Amino acid sequence: MVDLSARLPDAVTDRLAALRSRVGSAVFSRVAGDEGSGRRTRVLGAEGPRWFPEDAAIRTVHGDASMFVGGLRALLLQSLHPLAMAGVAGHSGFRGDPWGRLQRTSYFLAATTFGPAEEAERVIARIRRAHVHVRGTAPDGRPYSASDPHLLRWVHIAEIDSFLTAHDRYGSAPLDAAGRDAYVADAARVARELGVPDPPESTAELKAQLDGYRPELAGTPEARDAARFLLWEPPLPLSARVPYAVLAAASVGLMPRWTRLPLRLPWLPVAERTVVRAGGHAITAGIRWVTSTPQPAPPPMPPAHP
């Protein structure tokens, strides 16, 4: 984004700086929670080796504002697996405590992508312990468990496909083909630590695995209820509803066509190529601007980790 401050009077520049700081702080508070500053220090300020170098593709994707769009798409896509959705509905508290869930997942992404290896391993261990207790019976009578390797893989591939798709469309520096493969391979490192067997290592493998899950997916009442909540009933003040609506439209615009009917999502190809796409670029540019100082916020949107 072009910095116009050099062309504006000092008073206007000061007001813009104050607005940027205020909105950026509000976004960071929602994403990171009350402990955000301390967590940011543990991730960005701590010494020690990292899982990924500074030029890693996963850092490029997870550090970009397009994650706001990708995260919401990930939730919608993940909800199409009835057993994964049953676990989310029964254990994650996405309705009762959506911001807490967002903040926990944001920290998981930040710690594993940017943090020291010791912190990343601690967060992974905590998630794996939590998964042991997430089990039950889906509405169709089938048992589910968050530790089920098959479900873990679905959550992972739906997530990284969404993050990468959003970055391709709205990222500040989209990756080339080699970079996209590198992102999938980087994400596989985290997936294996979580217990995902044979995670994809390239975009071709990612597509093949996604296609392999298609017969298992369905638009259940629980999935459609989650979509309504995420898109139409977010727990936000009125002042945030319009920008969130733009964000939601951009997320829906990136959903595969075959997902629209099961989730009762609109499909408006002309509008999605024009108005929605322009809105998506505007909202991600705005988020990027307000969160670019003094330090970037941790990655913002949650996968289906309870």
C-alpha positions as CSV (number, residue, x, y, z in Angstrom):
1,M,0.0,0.0,0.0
2,V,1.2,3.5,-0.9
3,D,2.1,5.6,2.1
4,L,0.4,9.0,1.6
5,S,1.5,10.5,4.9
6,A,4.3,12.4,3.2
7,R,1.8,14.2,1.1
8,L,-0.6,15.2,3.9
9,P,-0.5,18.0,6.4
10,D,0.9,17.1,9.8
11,A,-2.4,17.3,11.6
12,V,-4.0,14.8,9.1
13,T,-1.0,12.5,9.3
14,D,-1.3,12.5,13.1
15,R,-5.0,11.7,13.0
16,L,-4.3,8.9,10.5
17,A,-1.5,7.5,12.7
18,A,-3.8,7.6,15.8
19,L,-6.6,5.8,13.8
20,R,-4.2,3.2,12.5
21,S,-2.9,2.5,16.0
22,R,-6.4,2.4,17.5
23,V,-7.8,0.0,14.9
24,G,-4.7,-2.1,14.8
25,S,-4.8,-2.5,18.6
26,A,-8.5,-3.5,18.4
27,V,-7.7,-6.1,15.7
28,F,-4.8,-7.5,17.7
29,S,-6.8,-7.6,20.9
30,R,-9.5,-9.7,19.2
31,V,-7.0,-12.0,17.6
32,A,-4.5,-12.4,20.4
33,G,-6.7,-11.7,23.5
34,D,-5.7,-10.1,26.8
35,E,-2.4,-12.0,26.9
36,G,-1.5,-11.0,23.4
37,S,1.5,-8.9,24.3
38,G,3.1,-11.6,26.4
39,R,2.4,-14.2,23.8
40,R,3.9,-12.1,21.1
41,T,7.1,-11.7,23.2
42,R,7.2,-15.5,23.6
43,V,6.9,-16.0,19.9
44,L,8.7,-13.2,18.2
45,G,11.1,-12.0,21.0
46,A,12.3,-15.3,22.4
47,E,15.7,-16.7,21.6
48,G,16.3,-20.1,20.2
49,P,16.1,-22.1,16.9
50,R,12.9,-22.1,14.9
51,W,11.3,-24.8,12.8
52,F,11.3,-22.5,9.8
53,P,13.8,-19.9,8.5
54,E,12.8,-16.3,7.9
55,D,12.4,-16.9,4.1
56,A,10.2,-20.0,4.5
57,A,7.0,-20.1,2.4
58,I,4.9,-20.8,5.5
59,R,6.0,-17.6,7.1
60,T,5.1,-15.7,3.9
61,V,1.6,-17.2,3.9
62,H,0.8,-17.2,7.6
63,G,2.1,-13.7,8.2
64,D,-0.2,-12.1,5.6
65,A,-3.5,-10.4,6.1
66,S,-5.1,-12.9,3.6
67,M,-5.2,-15.3,6.5
68,F,-8.4,-13.5,7.7
69,V,-10.1,-14.7,4.5
70,G,-8.4,-18.1,4.4
71,G,-9.3,-18.8,8.0
72,L,-13.0,-18.3,7.5
73,R,-12.9,-20.4,4.3
74,A,-11.2,-23.1,6.3
75,L,-13.9,-23.3,8.8
76,L,-16.6,-23.5,6.2
77,L,-14.8,-26.2,4.2
78,Q,-13.9,-28.2,7.3
79,S,-17.5,-28.2,8.5
80,L,-18.5,-30.4,5.5
81,H,-17.0,-33.5,7.1
82,P,-19.8,-34.7,9.4
83,L,-17.5,-36.3,12.0
84,A,-15.2,-33.3,12.1
85,M,-18.2,-31.0,12.4
86,A,-19.6,-33.1,15.3
87,G,-16.4,-32.7,17.2
88,V,-16.4,-28.9,16.6
89,A,-20.1,-28.6,17.6
90,G,-19.7,-30.7,20.7
91,H,-16.4,-29.6,22.1
92,S,-14.9,-26.4,20.6
93,G,-17.3,-23.8,22.1
94,F,-17.3,-21.9,18.7
95,R,-20.7,-20.4,19.7
96,G,-20.2,-19.9,23.4
97,D,-16.6,-18.7,23.2
98,P,-15.7,-17.9,19.6
99,W,-13.1,-15.3,20.4
100,G,-11.3,-17.6,22.9
101,R,-11.2,-20.3,20.2
102,L,-9.8,-17.8,17.7
103,Q,-7.2,-16.6,20.1
104,R,-6.0,-20.2,20.9
105,T,-5.8,-21.1,17.3
106,S,-4.0,-17.9,16.4
107,Y,-1.4,-18.7,19.0
108,F,-1.0,-22.2,17.7
109,L,-0.3,-20.8,14.2
110,A,2.0,-18.1,15.5
111,A,4.0,-20.4,17.8
112,T,4.5,-23.2,15.2
113,T,5.3,-20.8,12.3
114,F,7.3,-18.0,13.9
115,G,8.2,-19.2,17.5
116,P,11.2,-21.0,18.9
117,A,11.1,-24.7,18.6
118,E,10.6,-25.2,22.3
119,E,7.5,-23.1,22.3
120,A,6.1,-24.8,19.2
121,E,6.6,-28.2,20.8
122,R,4.9,-27.1,24.0
123,V,1.8,-25.9,22.1
124,I,1.7,-29.0,20.0
125,A,1.8,-31.2,23.1
126,R,-1.0,-29.2,24.7
127,I,-3.2,-29.7,21.6
128,R,-2.5,-33.4,21.4
129,R,-3.5,-33.8,25.1
130,A,-6.7,-31.8,24.4
131,H,-7.6,-34.0,21.4
132,V,-7.6,-37.1,23.6
133,H,-10.7,-35.8,25.4
134,V,-12.6,-34.8,22.2
135,R,-14.6,-37.8,21.4
136,G,-18.2,-38.7,21.1
137,T,-21.0,-39.8,18.8
138,A,-22.1,-37.9,15.7
139,P,-25.8,-37.3,15.0
140,D,-25.7,-40.1,12.4
141,G,-24.6,-42.5,15.1
142,R,-21.0,-42.8,14.1
143,P,-18.2,-42.4,16.8
144,Y,-15.7,-39.7,16.3
145,S,-12.4,-38.8,18.0
146,A,-10.2,-35.7,17.4
147,S,-7.2,-38.0,17.6
148,D,-8.4,-40.0,14.6
149,P,-5.6,-39.7,12.0
150,H,-8.1,-39.6,9.2
151,L,-10.0,-36.6,10.6
152,L,-6.7,-34.9,11.6
153,R,-5.7,-35.1,7.9
154,W,-9.0,-33.7,6.7
155,V,-8.7,-30.7,9.1
156,H,-5.1,-30.1,8.0
157,I,-5.7,-30.3,4.2
158,A,-8.8,-28.2,4.3
159,E,-6.9,-25.6,6.4
160,I,-3.8,-25.3,4.2
161,D,-5.8,-25.4,1.0
162,S,-7.8,-22.4,2.3
163,F,-4.8,-20.5,3.5
164,L,-3.0,-21.0,0.2
165,T,-6.1,-20.2,-1.9
166,A,-6.6,-17.0,0.0
167,H,-3.0,-16.0,-0.3
168,D,-3.0,-16.7,-4.1
169,R,-6.0,-14.3,-4.4
170,Y,-5.4,-11.7,-1.8
171,G,-1.8,-12.0,-0.5
172,S,0.6,-9.1,-0.9
173,A,3.2,-11.3,-2.6
174,P,1.6,-14.5,-4.0
175,L,3.9,-17.5,-4.4
176,D,5.0,-19.1,-7.6
177,A,4.5,-22.8,-8.3
178,A,7.7,-23.8,-6.4
179,G,6.8,-21.5,-3.5
180,R,3.3,-23.0,-3.3
181,D,4.8,-26.5,-3.1
182,A,7.2,-25.3,-0.5
183,Y,4.3,-24.0,1.6
184,V,2.5,-27.3,1.5
185,A,5.8,-29.1,2.5
186,D,6.4,-26.7,5.3
187,A,2.9,-27.2,6.7
188,A,3.4,-30.9,6.5
189,R,6.1,-30.5,9.2
190,V,3.5,-29.1,11.6
191,A,0.9,-31.7,10.6
192,R,3.2,-34.6,11.4
193,E,3.9,-33.2,14.8
194,L,0.1,-33.1,15.4
195,G,-0.2,-36.7,14.4
196,V,-1.3,-36.4,10.8
197,P,-0.2,-39.4,8.8
198,D,1.2,-38.8,5.3
199,P,0.3,-35.1,4.9
200,P,0.7,-33.8,1.4
201,E,4.1,-32.4,0.4
202,S,3.0,-30.6,-2.8
203,T,0.0,-28.9,-4.3
204,A,-0.6,-31.9,-6.5
205,E,-0.7,-34.2,-3.5
206,L,-2.9,-31.7,-1.7
207,K,-5.5,-31.7,-4.5
208,A,-5.4,-35.5,-4.7
209,Q,-6.1,-35.8,-1.0
210,L,-8.9,-33.3,-1.0
211,D,-10.5,-35.1,-3.9
212,G,-10.2,-38.4,-1.9
213,Y,-12.4,-37.0,0.9
214,R,-15.2,-35.8,-1.4
215,P,-17.4,-38.9,-1.0
216,E,-17.3,-38.4,2.8
217,L,-18.5,-34.8,2.8
218,A,-22.0,-33.6,3.3
219,G,-23.9,-30.5,4.2
220,T,-25.3,-31.6,7.6
221,P,-27.7,-29.4,9.7
222,E,-24.8,-28.8,12.0
223,A,-22.6,-27.6,9.2
224,R,-25.2,-25.2,7.9
225,D,-25.8,-23.9,11.4
226,A,-22.1,-23.2,11.7
227,A,-22.1,-21.4,8.3
228,R,-25.0,-19.2,9.4
229,F,-23.3,-18.3,12.6
230,L,-20.0,-17.5,10.9
231,L,-21.5,-15.6,8.0
232,W,-24.6,-14.0,9.3
233,E,-24.5,-14.0,13.2
234,P,-20.9,-13.1,14.2
235,P,-20.6,-11.8,17.7
236,L,-19.5,-8.3,16.6
237,P,-20.5,-4.7,17.4
238,L,-22.4,-2.9,14.7
239,S,-19.4,-0.9,13.7
240,A,-17.5,-4.1,12.7
241,R,-20.4,-5.7,10.8
242,V,-19.8,-4.1,7.4
243,P,-16.0,-4.9,7.1
244,Y,-16.8,-8.4,8.4
245,A,-19.5,-8.8,5.7
246,V,-16.9,-7.9,3.1
247,L,-14.5,-10.4,4.6
248,A,-17.2,-13.1,4.7
249,A,-18.1,-12.5,1.1
250,A,-14.5,-12.8,0.0
251,S,-14.2,-16.1,1.9
252,V,-17.4,-17.5,0.3
253,G,-16.1,-16.3,-3.1
254,L,-13.1,-18.7,-2.7
255,M,-15.2,-21.7,-1.8
256,P,-15.4,-24.4,-4.5
257,R,-18.6,-24.4,-6.5
258,W,-19.5,-27.9,-5.3
259,T,-19.7,-26.7,-1.6
260,R,-22.3,-24.0,-2.2
261,L,-25.4,-26.1,-2.3
262,P,-24.6,-28.4,0.7
263,L,-23.9,-25.3,2.9
264,R,-26.6,-23.2,1.3
265,L,-24.0,-20.6,0.2
266,P,-24.8,-18.2,-2.7
267,W,-23.1,-18.6,-6.1
268,L,-22.9,-15.3,-8.0
269,P,-20.0,-15.7,-10.4
270,V,-20.2,-12.3,-12.0
271,A,-20.4,-10.5,-8.6
272,E,-17.7,-12.7,-7.2
273,R,-15.3,-11.8,-10.0
274,T,-16.0,-8.1,-9.7
275,V,-17.5,-6.6,-6.5
276,V,-16.6,-9.3,-4.1
277,R,-13.0,-9.6,-5.4
278,A,-12.5,-5.8,-5.2
279,G,-13.9,-5.8,-1.6
280,G,-11.6,-8.7,-0.7
281,H,-8.6,-6.8,-1.9
282,A,-9.7,-3.7,-0.1
283,I,-10.4,-5.4,3.3
284,T,-7.1,-7.3,3.3
285,A,-5.2,-4.2,2.3
286,G,-6.9,-2.3,5.2
287,I,-6.0,-5.1,7.7
288,R,-2.5,-5.2,6.4
289,W,-2.1,-1.4,6.9
290,V,-3.5,-1.3,10.4
291,T,-1.5,-4.3,11.6
292,S,1.8,-3.5,10.0
293,T,3.0,-1.4,13.0
294,P,4.6,-1.7,15.4
295,Q,4.7,-5.5,14.9
296,P,2.5,-7.9,12.9
297,A,-0.3,-9.6,14.8
298,P,-0.2,-13.4,15.0
299,P,-2.0,-15.2,12.3
300,P,-5.7,-14.6,12.8
301,M,-8.2,-17.3,11.9
302,P,-8.9,-20.6,13.4
303,P,-8.8,-24.1,12.0
304,A,-11.0,-26.7,13.7
305,H,-8.7,-27.4,16.6
306,P,-10.8,-27.3,19.8
